Structures are given as structure tokens and as C-alpha cells.
């Protein structure tokens, strides 16, 4: 029997055979956060996950789609009161998407303000090449007593990680983050009680194919080696972190 597993950031609806993946995830003992890239996709994902207690569905408006999907912000705001999970949202300053960065910031501010107003939300955040800017906007528009941010695939510096931790942020770790010494060094500095695991499937690969939630076991093993503890022990810690995170959302 494998240790308890958590995939706190994957795109179940973006697999080629997404309905089959959803059905597989229903059968697997993996806790999952299925993020969406547009609010239009959220309703369909809820239908696919109906009755699966291990699958949570997050309401998203991905920064890479803001240039063409900013008109969906009202739909996002309409659905927001119906969920405590929000993602994928955030900012992307990579060259391909930097031309929409000002618009991204406008949308992200609106998202943070709306989440703060309602309270109790758990956010899975994209922060490519702009971790500092995302953290700054969290400080400005999303007080830590109004919800909790989870930095997905965090690639910021050690100082930015410490700053995010001081804000109460969690961090979801995937296998790609552990492939370089510099990234492992940052992960090693993160508070153990704020660490979650993810695949970001299908955008990462396992054995040459798109990663699916059960593949998060390899990340768990790599993290356990980094922390020099057993995978079973770390798996229990991560599930405990998840429960603590979700209890914070319930209390806010």
C-alpha cells in the first residue's frame, strides 16, 4: 500500500482522454485539486467530479489566457460564491505572455479583491518569472486572515519564499522543481508544515507520458529523500498540511 498521496494542482480536463482520467482518479486513493483555466470550464469539471469526495474543483482564470479571456471575469465573479477553491489564477511574466502583463495585473487584483471580500478562499497561484510581484499583490489585496494562497510550481528566490511564508502561504511542489540543485535548495528552506505536492499534469511528464495524479508518488519520494525522512512519514505530514489548510478556509 502506497503512502497517502496529494496532487494539489492538476488539470484533469486537459488530458486527451479527460473523462477516462476523471474516472481513474475516482478509483485512486489520491486527494486532488483539479484546477481550471477559465470559469466556463468550471461547471463541466464539477459535473465530471460529482460524487468523488477525493476531487476538489477550483474556479480559474489563467493569466496566460487573460489577453483573450478577460471578458470572463464577470463569470468568474458570478461563480465565486459557490466554491472555496480558486485556481489557476495569478501572473505570468514570461516573454510569450508579457505583452498582456498589465491586463493580467488588473484581472489578478480583481480576483484577489473578490476573494478577500468573500473570505475563506484557498487559491492556487501561478507566478512565472514574477513571484515578487505576486507576493506584493497578495500583501496589498489578500490579507492572510481572509484566505490562504498556495504558490504552485514556485520558482522564486529564497528571500521571496521566506516573504511568502511570512504571509502564511503554502507551496505545492512538483517533480520539475526538484531537478536542479538551486531549486532543491529553495524547497529545503520551506516550512515543512506548508508543503503540499502536485503534478501539474498534463504539463509534466512521467516516463515520457503526461503525469497523472498517482504519479505524485515520485515527487513524494524525492521530497522525502531531500528531507531525509520516510515517504510514509512525509505523506502523512502532507495530508495533515492539507487538512490544516482546509480547516483555515472553513474558519475564515
N, C-alpha and C positions, 0 to 999 in steps of 0.2 A: 504493500500500500504506500502510495507516494505521500509526501508531506502536504499539508493544506496549501492550496495554491490560490493566488490572486492575480488577475490580469485587469488592472485598473485603467487601462486605456487601449482599446482596440476598436476597429471599425468593422463590426460584423456585417454591415450592409454593403461593404465594398469588395467583398470576395466575389469571385466569378460565380460560384455556386453558393450564394449567401444564405439561401433558405436551408440548404443542407448543413451549412456551418452552424446556423442557429440551432438546428435540431441536434447536432452533435454536442453543442455547448449545453443544451438542456440535460443531456445524459452525463456529462462530465462533472466531477466534483471540483469545479473551479469557480471561484467568485469572480464576477465580471462587471466592468463598466463599459458598456457599448456607447461610444461617443458618436455624434452625428456631425456632419459638416454644414447642413442647412436646417432651418426649422421645418421646412417642408418634409424632410426625411424623418423627422422625429415621430410623427404619428404612425407611419408604416413600421418603424422599428418597434414601437410599443406593441403593435399587433403581432409582430414576429416573436416578441419576448413574452407574450401574455401567458401567465401561469407558471413561468420559470422563476422561482424565487432567488436563484443564484445570478440572474441577469438584471442589471440596472441599466436604464437607458437615459443618456444625457442629452439635453437640448443644446444644439450647437449652432454657431455661425462662424465658420472657419475664416481666419484672416486672409488666407490665400484666395478666397472666393469673394472677398468684400467688394472688389472692384466691379464685379458683375452681379453681386447679390445683396448690395446694401439695401435694396428695396424690401428685403425680407426682414429687416429689423422690427417693423411693427408686428409681423407674425411671431417673431421670437418673443417680443414683449407680451403678446397675447397668450402664448403658451406657458410663460414663465411661472405663473402661479400654480401650475399643475404638476410641477416637478421640483425636487430639491437638487437634482444633478444637472450641471451645466457644463457643456464641453462638446466639441472643442472650440474654444474661443481664445483670443489673445492677439499677439502681434507677430509679424514676420518681416524682418529687415534684410532678407537675402536679396541678391541683385535682381532676380526674376520678379519679385513682388514689391520691391522698394518704391516703385512709382505710385503705388496705392497706399503708402505708409501713413500719410496724413489722414486719409479716409479711414484706414484701419484704426487709428488712434481715436477718431471721432466715434466709431462704432463701439470700440472696446470701452471707452468711457461711458457710453450709454448703457452697455451691458453691465458694467460694474455698478453704476448708479442704481440701475433697476434691481440688481441682486442685493445690493446693500439696503435699499428701501424695503424689500420684502423680507430679508433676513433668512438665515438658516440654509443658505445655498452652499453646495460643495462644487467648486469649479475645477475643471481640468484645463490647464493653460498651456498654450503654445507660445514659445518665446525665442524663436530662431534669430540669432545674432542681435538680440535686444533684451536680454534678461534684465539689465539695469533699468531700461525704460518700463518694462512690465512691472517690476518691483516698485518703481516710483509711482506708477498709476495705481497699484494696489494701495500704497500708502495714502494716496490722495483721495481715492474714491471707494475703497472697500475696507473699512475698519475691521480689524480681526474679531471684534465682537459681533459682527454682522454676518459671518460665514467663514468658510475656510477655502483657501486656494491650494491646489495641488499642481506643482510645476512638473509638467510632463516632459520627458526627454531633456532634462535641464543640461545646458551646455555653458552656463555662466562660469564666472571665476569663483575662487574660494571665498573672496570677500563678498561677492554677490550672494553666494549660498548662505553665508553667515547672516547677511542682512535679511534674506528671505526667511530664514529660520526664526529670527527675532520677531518677524511679523506673524509667526505661527504657521507658516507654510509647510506643507508636506511635499515629498518628492517621489515621483513614480519612475522607477529605474528599469531600463530595458537592456538587452544584451549588447546593443551597439555602444552604450555608454561605458561599457567595461572593457572595450577593446584597445584602449590606449592607456598608457601609464598616467598621463596627465589627468584624464577623465576619472580613472580609478582613484587617484589621489583626492579629487574633489568629493567623490562619492564617499570615500572613507571618512571625511570630515563631517558628513551629515549626521544629525541626531538620529540614533537608531530607532527611536520611538516615532519618527516622522517618515520612515521609509515604507514605500509601497512598491509593488512590482507591476510591470506591464510588458506587452509585446509590441504595441502599435501595429499589430497586424492589420492588413496585409502588407504594410510598408517596411517590414523587416523580413529577413529570410532565416529559415531553419533547414539545414540540409538541402539548400538550393530551392526550397519552395516557400511560399508565403507562410509566415508564422501564424499559428492559431493559438488560442488561449492555453491549451495544455502545454505548449512549448515553453511557457513561462518557467517551467521547472528548471530549464538550463540556466536562466538568469538567477533563480534562487540558489542553485548550486554554486554559481560563480560568486554571488554575493557572500554566501556562507564561507567560501574559501578566502575572500577578501577580509572578512571579519574574523576568520579563524574560529568559527563555531559550526555546529552541526546544522545541516539543512533542515532537519526536523525542528530544531530549536528556533531557527530563524523563521521558518514557515509559520510557526505558532505566533512568533512576535509580530509578523506582518499582518496576520489575521487579527491579532489584538489591536494593532495600529488602525486597521480598517474599522473595527468596532468602535474604537475611541473617536475616530473621525466622524463616523455616522451618528454617534451619540451627541457630539457637539452640534451637528446640524439639527438634531431634534430639539436641543435645548434653546437654540437661538431664537 
